[in-house]
Amino acid sequence: MKTKIFHKLSIPQYLCIGFALVILTGGLLLSLPISSRSGEWTPFIDALFTATSATCVTGQVIYNTAAHWNLFGQIVIITLIEIGGLGVMTLLVLLTLFLGKKLQLRDRLKIHDALNLKESIDASTIVKYILKFALTVQVLGALILSTQLIPQFGLLKGMYFSLFHAISAFCNAGFDVFGDSVISYQNNPIILLTIAFLIIFGGLGFIVWRDLLNYRKNKRLMLQTKLTLIMTTLLLVGGTVYFMMSEANRSTFMHLSPLHYVFNTFFMSATARTAGYVNIDYATLSLASLFMTCILMFIGGAPGSTAGGLKVTTLATLLLYVKASIKNEDTTFAKRRISPMIIEKAATLFIISVSMIIGVSLILLITETIPPNHGIEYIFVEVFSCFATVGLTMGLTPHLTLIGKVLLIGLMFMGRVGLLTVILSFSNRNKRDDIHYPEGHILIG
């Protein structure tokens, strides 16, 4: 009976249920006394919020990870981060292959949908590649970090810290066990740049990296790869330059040398898409920097990556469409026409994303308390951060009301699983699509 029920589920429903079960399991484990340093129960809503933040690779925390959670709790968190970063369906396929079973057609469709793959690409080959690539990058990142952290913390603790932050950074999660994220490493370019590039590597997407690594053999790049690289470079460079200007006359980084100032503003540009590691208290930033941070968070990384947000290719598609509309031409890029269906999907995602951010912000402006000397940016940063699964905050997260926690849990879930995936999981599959109504005329502009 149960098997028949699961067979009737759509692919989006499988993905939603898979992530929900992982989050629920993580929340239950984190609520137990064996997960906290004090040996006491953690309120379930707080544990569930933390589990959601970890599985959805966000980094929004109610409790300081280093202070509240013991080793067991931290291992649960980093395990959830790895599961969320690689994807539930990816790990299920790996388990199936490990047990020596063959992938059924339905399983292949699930993994294609989860990773935004073309149907012509072999799912099992991609999954094996994802695992090898992710583990290789994480291990290399951990080795580089260990050159700084082992001398500081000793062999075992330094190795643990290095591995934890390499996984968290690559998966764009933003959880840390330092206690103050990387604020104390403003003068350590090796730590900052290693974490920044782990964030960037994870945010580019596995398919993009596979395409890049095969370039010498194929001598060509996919359209998605070209768009992703162009948009990522523009956002990283543009963000860095803007932060350098917006914080130039402030005391934020005045104690740093010019070179370290560049490193730190570059880190700010990288972490806003969509990692959540902080090298500065965001409550001290200028409004200009906070506004740019919200823009970068909203855009996010690439599809099929560990990053969240609207996605760089979605924004690129919309910009190309606007340009083509002004010129009254087809939407093209690199001598390729972009399908109207893709443009419609991009526009739908944009409208739904903006609507969700506005809706949740309006509610939180009523339910949450804004401290003196702060304005609505105190709420907006939190909402943008949870939607884009970033993890940046101006200090609201530990003080959220129950309503705020529930809303942001839902926002993080939809931001990681995907807006269309969540919407399609509730759609009516029996609805007839052969009914067409006469066209109506509406004045625009």
C-alpha positions in Angstrom: 0.0 0.0 0.0 2.8 2.4 1.0 4.7 1.6 -2.2 1.7 2.4 -4.3 1.3 5.7 -2.6 4.9 6.6 -3.2 4.6 5.6 -6.9 1.7 8.1 -7.2 3.8 11.0 -6.0 5.1 13.5 -8.6 8.8 14.3 -8.9 8.4 17.7 -7.1 6.6 15.9 -4.3 9.4 13.4 -3.9 11.9 16.3 -3.6 9.8 18.2 -1.1 9.1 15.2 1.0 12.8 14.1 0.9 14.1 17.5 2.2 11.3 17.7 4.8 12.1 14.3 6.2 15.8 15.2 6.5 15.0 18.5 8.2 12.5 16.8 10.6 15.1 14.1 11.5 17.8 16.7 12.0 15.4 18.9 14.2 14.6 15.9 16.4 18.3 15.0 16.9 19.3 18.6 17.6 16.5 19.0 20.2 17.9 16.1 22.3 20.1 16.8 25.3 23.0 14.9 23.7 23.3 17.7 21.1 23.7 20.7 23.4 26.7 21.6 25.6 24.5 22.2 28.6 23.0 18.7 28.3 19.5 20.2 28.3 16.7 19.9 25.8 16.7 22.5 23.0 13.2 23.9 22.2 12.0 21.9 19.2 11.1 25.0 17.1 14.7 26.3 17.6 16.2 22.9 16.7 13.9 22.7 13.7 15.0 26.2 12.6 18.6 25.2 12.9 18.0 21.9 11.0 16.2 23.8 8.2 19.0 26.4 8.1 21.6 23.6 7.8 19.8 21.4 5.3 18.8 24.4 3.2 22.5 25.5 3.4 21.5 28.9 4.8 23.5 29.6 7.9 20.8 31.6 9.8 21.3 30.6 13.5 19.3 31.2 16.6 22.2 29.9 18.8 25.9 30.4 18.4 27.0 27.1 16.8 30.3 27.0 18.7 28.7 27.9 22.1 25.4 26.0 22.1 26.0 22.8 20.2 28.5 20.1 21.4 30.5 17.9 19.1 27.6 15.6 18.4 25.3 18.5 17.6 27.9 20.1 15.3 28.4 16.7 13.5 24.6 16.6 13.0 24.7 20.1 11.6 27.6 19.5 9.2 25.9 16.2 8.0 22.7 18.1 7.2 24.8 20.7 5.4 26.5 18.1 3.2 23.1 16.4 2.5 21.5 19.8 1.6 24.5 20.9 -0.5 24.8 17.7 -2.6 21.0 17.2 -2.7 18.7 14.6 -1.2 18.1 12.9 -4.5 21.8 12.8 -5.3 22.5 10.9 -2.1 19.6 8.5 -2.6 20.9 7.7 -6.1 24.4 7.1 -4.6 23.0 4.8 -2.0 21.1 2.9 -4.7 24.3 2.5 -6.8 26.3 1.5 -3.7 23.8 -1.3 -3.0 24.3 -2.6 -6.5 20.8 -1.7 -7.8 20.0 -0.2 -11.2 18.3 3.2 -11.6 14.7 2.9 -12.8 13.4 5.4 -15.3 11.4 7.2 -12.6 14.6 7.6 -10.5 16.5 9.0 -13.5 13.7 11.6 -14.0 13.9 12.5 -10.3 17.6 13.2 -10.5 17.3 15.1 -13.8 14.6 17.3 -12.2 16.6 17.9 -9.0 19.8 18.9 -10.9 18.2 20.7 -13.8 19.8 18.2 -16.3 19.0 17.5 -19.9 17.3 14.2 -20.4 20.2 13.1 -22.7 22.7 13.3 -19.8 23.2 10.1 -17.8 22.1 10.6 -14.3 24.2 8.0 -12.6 27.4 9.4 -14.3 26.6 12.9 -13.2 25.9 11.8 -9.6 29.2 10.0 -9.4 30.9 13.1 -10.8 29.2 15.4 -8.3 30.4 13.3 -5.4 34.0 13.1 -6.6 34.1 16.8 -7.4 32.5 17.9 -4.1 34.8 15.7 -2.0 37.9 16.8 -3.9 37.3 20.5 -3.6 36.3 20.2 0.1 39.4 18.2 1.0 41.7 20.6 -0.9 40.0 23.5 0.9 40.4 21.8 4.2 44.1 21.2 3.6 44.7 24.9 2.8 42.7 26.0 5.9 44.6 23.5 8.0 47.9 25.4 7.3 46.4 28.3 9.3 44.2 26.5 11.8 46.4 23.6 13.0 49.1 26.0 14.3 46.4 28.0 16.0 44.2 25.2 17.5 46.4 22.1 17.5 46.3 19.0 15.2 42.9 17.4 16.0 40.9 20.6 16.6 42.6 22.4 13.7 41.8 19.5 11.3 38.2 19.4 12.5 37.8 23.2 12.2 39.4 23.0 8.7 37.1 20.3 7.5 33.9 21.8 9.0 34.5 25.2 7.4 35.5 23.7 4.1 32.3 21.7 3.9 30.2 24.7 5.1 31.8 27.1 2.7 31.6 24.9 -0.4 28.0 24.1 0.4 27.3 27.8 0.8 26.0 27.2 4.3 27.8 29.8 6.4 27.8 27.8 9.7 31.0 28.3 11.7 32.5 26.9 14.9 34.9 29.8 15.5 32.2 31.7 17.4 32.4 35.0 15.4 32.4 33.6 11.9 35.6 35.0 10.2 35.6 38.4 11.8 38.9 37.6 13.7 40.6 36.7 10.4 40.2 40.0 8.6 44.0 40.2 8.4 44.4 36.6 7.2 44.0 36.5 3.4 44.6 32.7 3.2 41.5 32.1 5.4 39.4 34.7 3.7 40.3 33.8 0.1 40.1 30.1 0.6 36.6 30.3 2.1 35.6 32.9 -0.6 36.7 30.6 -3.5 35.1 27.6 -1.9 31.9 29.6 -1.9 32.3 30.6 -5.5 33.2 27.1 -6.6 30.1 25.7 -4.9 27.9 28.5 -6.3 28.9 27.9 -9.9 27.2 24.5 -10.0 28.4 21.0 -10.7 27.3 21.0 -14.4 29.2 24.2 -15.1 32.4 22.7 -13.5 32.0 19.5 -15.5 31.7 21.6 -18.7 34.8 23.6 -17.8 36.9 20.6 -16.9 35.9 18.9 -20.2 36.7 22.0 -22.3 40.1 20.8 -23.4 38.4 17.7 -24.9 35.2 19.3 -26.2 36.6 22.7 -27.2 33.3 24.4 -26.5 31.2 25.5 -23.6 27.4 25.2 -23.0 25.3 28.3 -23.1 24.5 28.0 -19.4 28.3 27.9 -18.6 29.0 31.0 -20.6 26.1 32.9 -19.0 27.0 31.7 -15.5 30.7 32.7 -15.8 29.9 36.1 -17.2 27.2 37.0 -14.6 29.3 35.6 -11.7 32.4 37.6 -12.8 30.3 40.8 -13.2 28.6 40.4 -9.8 31.9 39.6 -8.0 33.8 42.5 -9.5 30.9 44.9 -9.4 30.1 44.0 -5.8 33.7 44.4 -4.7 34.1 47.8 -6.3 30.8 49.0 -4.9 31.7 47.9 -1.3 35.1 49.5 -1.6 33.3 52.8 -2.5 30.4 52.5 0.0 32.7 51.8 3.0 35.7 54.0 1.9 35.0 56.8 4.3 33.7 54.7 7.2 35.6 53.1 10.1 34.5 49.6 9.0 37.9 48.6 7.6 40.0 51.6 8.4 42.4 49.6 10.5 43.3 47.4 7.5 46.0 47.9 4.9 44.8 48.8 1.3 45.5 45.2 0.1 43.6 43.7 3.1 40.8 46.2 2.4 40.4 44.8 -1.1 40.5 41.2 0.2 37.7 41.9 2.7 35.4 43.8 0.3 35.9 40.9 -2.2 34.9 38.5 0.6 31.8 40.5 1.2 30.9 40.3 -2.5 31.4 36.5 -2.5 29.7 35.6 0.8 26.5 37.5 -0.2 26.0 34.9 -3.0 25.0 32.8 -1.0 27.2 31.7 1.9 26.6 33.9 4.9 30.1 33.9 6.4 30.7 37.4 7.9 34.0 39.3 8.2 32.3 42.4 9.6 29.3 43.1 11.9 26.6 43.9 9.3 24.8 46.1 11.8 27.7 48.6 11.3 27.6 48.7 7.5 26.3 51.7 5.5 22.8 51.6 4.0 24.4 51.5 0.6 26.4 48.4 1.5 23.3 46.7 3.0 21.2 47.5 -0.1 23.9 46.0 -2.4 24.1 43.0 -0.1 20.3 42.4 -0.5 20.7 42.7 -4.3 23.5 40.1 -4.4 21.6 37.8 -2.0 18.5 38.0 -4.2 20.4 37.1 -7.3 22.3 34.2 -5.7 24.3 31.6 -7.6 23.9 29.2 -10.5 21.2 26.6 -11.0 22.2 23.1 -10.0 24.7 24.5 -7.4 24.8 24.7 -3.7 23.7 28.3 -3.8 20.2 29.7 -3.5 18.5 32.9 -4.8 16.8 33.8 -8.0 19.9 32.4 -9.9 22.3 34.2 -12.2 21.0 32.6 -15.4 17.4 33.6 -14.5 18.5 37.3 -14.2 20.6 37.0 -17.3 17.6 35.6 -19.3 15.3 38.5 -18.1 17.9 41.1 -19.0 18.4 39.6 -22.4 14.7 39.5 -22.9 14.3 43.2 -22.0 17.1 44.1 -24.4 15.5 42.1 -27.2 12.1 43.6 -26.5 13.4 47.2 -26.8 15.0 46.3 -30.1 11.9 44.2 -31.2 14.1 41.1 -31.8 14.2 37.5 -30.6 15.9 36.9 -27.3 19.4 35.5 -28.2 22.8 34.9 -26.6 25.9 33.7 -28.3 24.1 33.2 -31.6 21.4 31.0 -29.9 17.8 31.9 -29.5 16.3 31.5 -26.0 13.0 29.7 -25.9 9.9 31.7 -24.9 9.1 28.9 -22.4 12.4 29.6 -20.6 11.7 33.3 -20.6 8.2 32.7 -19.1 9.7 30.5 -16.4 12.3 33.1 -15.5 9.6 35.8 -15.3 7.4 33.6 -13.2 10.3 32.9 -10.8 11.1 36.6 -10.5 7.5 37.6 -9.8 6.9 34.8 -7.2 10.3 35.6 -5.5 9.5 39.3 -5.2 6.0 38.6 -4.0 7.2 36.2 -1.3 9.9 38.6 -0.1 7.3 41.5 0.1 4.7 39.3 1.8 7.0 37.9 4.5 8.6 41.3 5.1 5.2 42.9 5.6 4.3 40.3 8.2 7.7 40.5 10.0 7.4 44.3 10.2 4.4 43.7 12.4 5.5 40.7 14.4 9.2 41.6 15.1 10.7 44.4 17.1 13.2 46.7 15.4 15.8 48.0 17.8 16.6 51.8 18.1 18.9 53.2 15.5 17.7 50.6 13.0 15.1 50.8 10.2 13.3 48.4 8.0 16.7 47.2 6.6 16.8 45.2 9.9 13.9 43.1 8.6 14.8 43.2 4.9 18.3 41.7 5.3 16.8 38.8 7.3 14.1 38.1 4.7 16.4 38.3 1.7 19.0 36.2 3.5 16.5 33.4 4.2 14.9 33.5 0.8 18.3 33.2 -0.9 19.6 30.7 1.7 22.5 33.1 2.7 22.7 33.4 6.4 23.5 37.1 6.9 21.7 39.0 9.6 21.8 42.3 11.4 21.1 40.6 14.7 17.4 39.7 14.3 17.7 35.9 14.1 18.2 35.1 17.9 15.2 37.4 18.7 12.7 36.1 16.3 9.1 35.5 17.5 7.4 32.1 16.9 5.6 33.5 13.8 9.0 34.9 12.5 10.7 31.5 12.9 7.9 29.6 11.2 7.8 32.0 8.3 11.5 32.0 7.8 11.6 28.2 8.0 9.2 28.1 5.1 11.2 30.7 3.2 14.5 28.8 3.6 12.8 25.6 2.5 11.4 27.1 -0.6 14.6 28.9 -1.3 16.6 25.7 -1.3 14.2 23.2 -2.8 13.1 25.6 -5.4 10.0 27.8 -5.8 8.7 26.0 -8.8 9.4 22.6 -7.3 7.3 23.5 -4.2 4.5 25.0 -6.3 4.4 22.1 -8.6 4.2 19.7 -5.7 0.8 21.2 -4.9 -0.4 21.5 -8.5 -3.3 19.6 -9.9 -1.9 17.0 -12.3 -5.4 16.1 -13.5 -6.3 19.5 -14.8 -7.1 19.6 -18.5 -4.7 21.7 -20.6 -6.7 21.4 -23.9 -9.0 24.3 -23.1 -8.1 27.6 -24.7 -10.0 30.9 -24.2 -10.3 33.8 -26.6 -7.6 36.5 -26.3 -8.4 39.6 -24.3 -6.7 43.0 -24.7 -5.1 44.9 -21.7 -3.3 48.2 -21.8 0.2 48.0 -20.6 2.5 50.9 -19.5 
